[in-house]
Amino acid sequence: MQINHAGGSRKKEREEGSFCGTPNVNGEYLAAFRTKSYVEICNKAHGELKNASTRRLSSTSSSFNVHLTEYLLEPHQEIVANMKVHRLLVDYFEASLEACRCCDTTLQAIHQTRLAYARVTSVVKLSQTGPYDQSQNPIHAELSSFVLQNNPLSSISPAQFRDIHDRYVILLRGLITKKGKIQRTLTIKCVCKKVGGIGLVISQSALLVALLVFAFHSVIGLVAAPCIATLFGLVVRKRFKWSHERLNRNSSTRLCEQLDVAAKGVYVLTNELDTMSRMVKRLDDEVEHWREVADICVKNYKCEILKRVVKEFQDNESNFLDMLEELEEHIYLCFLTVNRSRRLVMQEITGKQR
């Protein structure tokens, strides 16, 4: 029986990744794992996971539920929900919250996969304690349990990631389109203002000079004076109107900057979740492959087949655990990316300095 291996080495995947031609991006990606922010978010996550495991052991329930979004998401969704912002910005904050919840679900699947993999480790250890024969019921029992147990990673279907990807693409398009419309409107207003301003200055200056000359060289200067005063009043009101337009222009410029930062955040989130989807699919295929191998051994429990299965487990154990660790690291990096993007958008909204 020939058993094919579905996964590749972690190092090889990184070398052959889509960014292999851009070492600067690779450097920034790897450097992110050494930042203080990444270490802090990992410590917070590990602390909460440890507390959740303790609560699970002390309770009668065997389920493992932990919602890291409540502890890691910044700023909290309750703060954002009470703010009056553009509809697209509301959609952005909802999308980033959804990304964190997706990370939550994947992280729980990783934890459950590690628990399921403990049976594989048990099979390897038990196989080293005695001969391979039918009397080794513990090995057969562990393999049977591993086959019957659901694959935790299968609960995260590729269709879910595709749906999220499609919604993010629509949101990104909306942000870019709205930003473009605002920019075009501001450009048109700026051009019209400059042209109109020049014409207004020339016409008002000519009229003022004519009236002044007329007022000082005519016996009806007293009659012309109110006209001059009225003209000055019009100039003052015009300047007040310009001041109001300037305020509106500043507001539109700020909204444009907010949409720009949100669009960049959505773009990064889309790439992060696409990467996570590929990593989950690779691990899911690996687990399914191992379950099929174990099922063959359970149905045809022979010494030679068991030896091959145990060797398969031993040869690929390190690689599989590395793949799990890599996915977990990427999830924490995704949490960090979400928080950084949300803070930048919030700074644009509140007008705080970076």
C-alpha positions as CSV (number, residue, x, y, z in Angstrom):
1,M,0.0,0.0,0.0
2,Q,1.4,3.4,-1.0
3,I,0.5,6.3,1.2
4,N,0.9,9.8,-0.3
5,H,1.8,12.7,1.8
6,A,-0.4,15.9,1.3
7,G,1.7,18.5,3.0
8,G,5.0,20.2,2.3
9,S,7.6,21.6,4.7
10,R,6.9,24.9,6.4
11,K,10.2,26.3,5.2
12,K,9.6,25.3,1.6
13,E,6.2,26.9,1.6
14,R,7.6,30.2,2.8
15,E,10.3,30.1,0.2
16,E,7.9,29.3,-2.6
17,G,5.2,31.7,-1.6
18,S,3.7,34.4,-3.7
19,F,6.0,37.0,-2.2
20,C,9.2,35.2,-3.0
21,G,10.1,37.9,-5.5
22,T,9.7,40.7,-3.0
23,P,12.1,40.2,-0.1
24,N,11.2,43.5,1.5
25,V,7.6,42.3,2.0
26,N,8.9,39.0,3.4
27,G,11.2,40.9,5.8
28,E,8.3,43.1,7.0
29,Y,6.1,40.0,7.4
30,L,8.6,38.1,9.5
31,A,9.6,41.2,11.4
32,A,6.0,41.6,12.5
33,F,6.4,38.5,14.7
34,R,9.2,40.2,16.7
35,T,7.3,43.4,17.4
36,K,6.2,44.3,20.9
37,S,2.6,44.6,19.8
38,Y,2.6,41.0,18.4
39,V,4.2,39.7,21.6
40,E,1.6,41.5,23.7
41,I,-1.4,40.2,21.6
42,C,0.0,36.6,21.8
43,N,0.4,36.8,25.6
44,K,-3.2,38.1,26.0
45,A,-4.5,35.3,23.7
46,H,-2.5,32.6,25.4
47,G,-3.6,33.8,28.8
48,E,-7.3,33.6,27.8
49,L,-6.8,30.3,26.1
50,K,-5.2,28.9,29.3
51,N,-8.2,30.3,31.4
52,A,-10.6,28.7,29.0
53,S,-8.8,25.3,29.2
54,T,-8.9,25.6,33.0
55,R,-12.7,26.3,33.0
56,R,-13.2,23.4,30.6
57,L,-11.4,20.9,32.9
58,S,-13.4,22.1,35.9
59,S,-16.7,21.8,34.2
60,T,-18.7,18.7,32.9
61,S,-18.8,20.0,29.4
62,S,-16.2,18.7,26.9
63,S,-16.6,21.6,24.5
64,F,-13.9,24.3,24.1
65,N,-15.3,27.7,23.5
66,V,-13.3,30.9,23.7
67,H,-14.0,34.2,22.1
68,L,-10.8,36.1,21.9
69,T,-12.5,38.9,20.0
70,E,-13.9,40.2,23.2
71,Y,-10.4,40.5,24.7
72,L,-8.3,41.4,21.7
73,L,-10.4,43.7,19.5
74,E,-9.4,47.4,19.7
75,P,-11.2,49.7,19.7
76,H,-14.2,47.7,21.1
77,Q,-17.2,47.5,18.8
78,E,-19.4,49.1,21.5
79,I,-17.4,52.3,21.1
80,V,-17.6,52.3,17.3
81,A,-21.4,51.5,17.4
82,N,-22.1,54.8,19.2
83,M,-20.3,57.0,16.7
84,K,-22.1,58.8,13.8
85,V,-20.0,58.1,10.8
86,H,-20.5,57.4,7.1
87,R,-22.3,54.2,6.2
88,L,-19.3,52.7,4.5
89,L,-17.2,53.2,7.6
90,V,-19.8,51.4,9.6
91,D,-19.6,48.5,7.1
92,Y,-15.8,48.6,7.5
93,F,-15.9,48.2,11.2
94,E,-18.4,45.4,10.9
95,A,-16.1,43.7,8.3
96,S,-13.1,43.9,10.6
97,L,-15.2,42.5,13.5
98,E,-16.3,39.6,11.2
99,A,-12.6,39.0,10.4
100,C,-11.8,38.6,14.1
101,R,-14.7,36.2,14.6
102,C,-13.4,34.2,11.7
103,C,-10.0,34.1,13.5
104,D,-11.8,33.0,16.6
105,T,-13.4,30.1,14.9
106,T,-10.2,29.0,13.2
107,L,-8.3,29.2,16.5
108,Q,-10.8,26.9,18.2
109,A,-10.5,24.5,15.3
110,I,-6.7,24.5,15.8
111,H,-7.0,23.7,19.5
112,Q,-9.5,20.8,18.8
113,T,-7.2,19.5,16.0
114,R,-4.3,19.3,18.5
115,L,-6.5,17.4,20.9
116,A,-7.5,15.0,18.1
117,Y,-3.8,14.6,17.0
118,A,-3.0,13.4,20.5
119,R,-4.6,10.1,19.5
120,V,-2.0,9.8,16.7
121,T,0.8,10.5,19.1
122,S,-0.7,7.8,21.4
123,V,-0.7,5.3,18.5
124,V,3.0,6.0,17.8
125,K,3.9,5.6,21.5
126,L,1.9,2.4,21.9
127,S,3.4,0.9,18.8
128,Q,6.8,1.1,20.4
129,T,5.8,-0.9,23.5
130,G,5.1,-4.3,22.0
131,P,4.7,-6.4,18.8
132,Y,2.2,-5.4,16.1
133,D,-0.6,-8.0,16.4
134,Q,-4.4,-8.1,16.9
135,S,-4.0,-8.3,20.7
136,Q,-2.9,-4.6,20.8
137,N,-6.4,-3.4,21.4
138,P,-5.3,0.1,22.7
139,I,-3.8,0.9,19.3
140,H,-6.9,-0.3,17.5
141,A,-9.0,1.7,19.8
142,E,-7.0,4.9,19.4
143,L,-7.1,4.6,15.6
144,S,-10.8,3.9,15.6
145,S,-11.5,6.9,17.8
146,F,-9.4,9.1,15.5
147,V,-11.3,7.9,12.4
148,L,-14.7,8.4,14.0
149,Q,-13.9,11.8,15.4
150,N,-14.9,14.7,13.2
151,N,-12.2,16.8,11.5
152,P,-12.4,20.2,13.4
153,L,-11.0,22.0,10.4
154,S,-13.8,20.8,8.1
155,S,-16.2,23.0,10.0
156,I,-14.5,26.0,8.3
157,S,-15.6,25.5,4.7
158,P,-13.9,27.2,1.8
159,A,-17.4,28.6,0.9
160,Q,-17.3,30.7,4.1
161,F,-14.0,32.2,3.1
162,R,-15.3,32.9,-0.4
163,D,-18.4,34.6,0.9
164,I,-16.3,36.8,3.1
165,H,-13.9,37.5,0.3
166,D,-16.8,38.5,-2.0
167,R,-18.3,40.9,0.6
168,Y,-14.9,42.5,1.2
169,V,-14.4,43.1,-2.5
170,I,-17.8,44.8,-2.8
171,L,-17.0,46.9,0.3
172,L,-13.5,47.8,-1.1
173,R,-15.1,48.9,-4.4
174,G,-17.6,51.0,-2.6
175,L,-15.0,52.7,-0.5
176,I,-12.8,53.5,-3.5
177,T,-15.8,54.7,-5.6
178,K,-17.0,57.0,-2.9
179,K,-13.5,58.4,-2.3
180,G,-13.1,59.0,-6.0
181,K,-16.5,60.9,-6.2
182,I,-15.5,63.1,-3.3
183,Q,-12.1,63.8,-4.8
184,R,-13.6,64.8,-8.2
185,T,-16.2,67.0,-6.5
186,L,-13.5,68.8,-4.5
187,T,-11.4,69.2,-7.6
188,I,-14.3,70.8,-9.6
189,K,-15.2,73.1,-6.7
190,C,-11.6,74.2,-6.3
191,V,-11.3,75.0,-10.0
192,C,-14.6,76.9,-10.1
193,K,-13.6,78.8,-6.9
194,K,-10.3,79.9,-8.4
195,V,-11.9,81.1,-11.7
196,G,-14.8,82.7,-10.0
197,G,-12.6,84.3,-7.4
198,I,-10.4,85.9,-9.9
199,G,-13.4,87.3,-11.9
200,L,-15.0,88.5,-8.7
201,V,-11.9,90.3,-7.5
202,I,-11.4,92.1,-10.9
203,S,-15.1,93.1,-11.2
204,Q,-15.3,94.3,-7.6
205,S,-12.1,96.2,-7.8
206,A,-13.1,97.9,-11.1
207,L,-16.6,98.8,-9.6
208,L,-15.1,100.2,-6.4
209,V,-12.7,102.4,-8.3
210,A,-15.4,103.7,-10.5
211,L,-17.7,104.5,-7.6
212,L,-14.9,106.1,-5.6
213,V,-14.0,108.3,-8.6
214,F,-17.6,109.1,-9.1
215,A,-18.2,109.8,-5.4
216,F,-15.4,112.2,-5.0
217,H,-15.9,114.0,-8.3
218,S,-19.6,114.5,-8.3
219,V,-22.0,116.6,-6.3
220,I,-24.1,113.5,-5.6
221,G,-21.3,111.8,-3.6
222,L,-23.7,111.6,-0.6
223,V,-26.0,109.5,-2.8
224,A,-23.2,107.2,-4.0
225,A,-21.9,106.5,-0.4
226,P,-24.7,104.1,0.5
227,C,-24.0,102.2,-2.7
228,I,-20.4,101.8,-1.7
229,A,-21.5,100.6,1.8
230,T,-23.9,98.1,0.3
231,L,-21.2,96.8,-2.0
232,F,-18.8,96.3,1.0
233,G,-21.6,94.4,2.7
234,L,-22.0,92.1,-0.2
235,V,-18.2,91.5,-0.1
236,V,-18.4,90.6,3.6
237,R,-21.3,88.2,3.1
238,K,-19.5,86.6,0.1
239,R,-16.4,86.1,2.3
240,F,-18.6,84.5,5.0
241,K,-20.1,82.2,2.4
242,W,-16.6,81.3,1.3
243,S,-15.7,80.5,4.9
244,H,-18.7,78.2,5.1
245,E,-17.7,76.5,1.9
246,R,-14.2,76.0,3.2
247,L,-15.6,74.3,6.3
248,N,-17.6,71.9,4.1
249,R,-14.5,71.3,2.0
250,N,-12.5,70.4,5.1
251,S,-15.2,68.0,6.2
252,S,-15.2,66.3,2.7
253,T,-11.4,66.1,2.8
254,R,-11.5,64.4,6.2
255,L,-14.1,61.9,5.0
256,C,-12.0,61.2,1.9
257,E,-9.0,60.4,4.1
258,Q,-11.1,58.2,6.4
259,L,-12.4,56.3,3.4
260,D,-8.8,55.9,2.1
261,V,-7.5,54.4,5.3
262,A,-10.5,52.1,5.6
263,A,-10.0,50.9,2.0
264,K,-6.4,50.1,2.7
265,G,-7.5,48.2,5.8
266,V,-10.1,46.2,3.8
267,Y,-7.5,45.3,1.2
268,V,-5.1,44.0,3.8
269,L,-7.8,42.1,5.6
270,T,-8.9,40.4,2.3
271,N,-5.3,39.2,1.7
272,E,-4.9,38.0,5.2
273,L,-8.1,36.0,5.1
274,D,-7.2,34.6,1.7
275,T,-3.9,33.4,3.1
276,M,-5.7,31.9,6.1
277,S,-8.1,30.1,3.8
278,R,-5.3,28.4,1.9
279,M,-3.5,27.4,5.1
280,V,-6.7,25.9,6.6
281,K,-7.5,24.0,3.4
282,R,-3.9,22.6,3.4
283,L,-4.3,21.4,7.0
284,D,-7.8,20.1,6.4
285,D,-6.5,17.9,3.5
286,E,-3.7,16.7,5.7
287,V,-6.0,15.6,8.5
288,E,-8.4,13.9,6.1
289,H,-5.5,12.1,4.5
290,W,-4.4,10.8,7.9
291,R,-8.0,9.7,8.8
292,E,-8.2,7.7,5.5
293,V,-4.9,6.0,6.3
294,A,-6.0,5.2,9.8
295,D,-9.4,3.9,8.5
296,I,-7.5,1.5,6.2
297,C,-5.6,0.2,9.2
298,V,-8.7,-0.2,11.3
299,K,-10.5,-2.1,8.6
300,N,-7.5,-4.3,7.8
301,Y,-5.6,-4.6,11.0
302,K,-2.4,-6.3,9.9
303,C,1.2,-6.0,11.2
304,E,2.6,-4.7,7.9
305,I,-0.1,-2.1,7.4
306,L,0.2,-0.9,11.0
307,K,4.0,-0.5,10.5
308,R,3.4,1.7,7.4
309,V,0.8,3.8,9.2
310,V,3.0,4.4,12.2
311,K,6.0,5.3,10.0
312,E,3.7,7.7,8.1
313,F,2.7,9.4,11.4
314,Q,6.3,9.5,12.6
315,D,7.7,11.0,9.4
316,N,5.1,13.8,9.1
317,E,4.5,14.6,12.8
318,S,6.9,17.5,12.9
319,N,5.8,19.0,9.7
320,F,2.1,18.8,10.7
321,L,2.7,20.5,14.0
322,D,4.7,23.2,12.3
323,M,1.8,23.8,9.9
324,L,-0.6,24.2,12.9
325,E,1.8,26.6,14.6
326,E,2.2,28.6,11.4
327,L,-1.6,29.0,11.1
328,E,-1.9,30.0,14.7
329,E,0.9,32.6,14.2
330,H,-0.9,34.0,11.2
331,I,-4.2,34.3,13.2
332,Y,-2.5,36.4,15.9
333,L,-0.9,38.5,13.1
334,C,-4.4,38.9,11.6
335,F,-5.7,40.2,15.0
336,L,-2.8,42.6,15.1
337,T,-3.5,43.8,11.6
338,V,-7.2,44.3,12.3
339,N,-6.5,46.4,15.5
340,R,-3.9,48.5,13.8
341,S,-6.2,49.3,10.9
342,R,-9.2,50.1,13.2
343,R,-7.0,52.4,15.3
344,L,-5.9,54.3,12.1
345,V,-9.5,54.7,10.9
346,M,-10.5,55.9,14.4
347,Q,-7.7,58.4,14.5
348,E,-8.9,59.8,11.2
349,I,-12.4,60.1,12.5
350,T,-11.5,61.7,15.8
351,G,-8.8,63.9,14.2
352,K,-6.1,62.7,16.6
353,Q,-2.5,62.8,15.6
354,R,-0.9,59.5,14.8
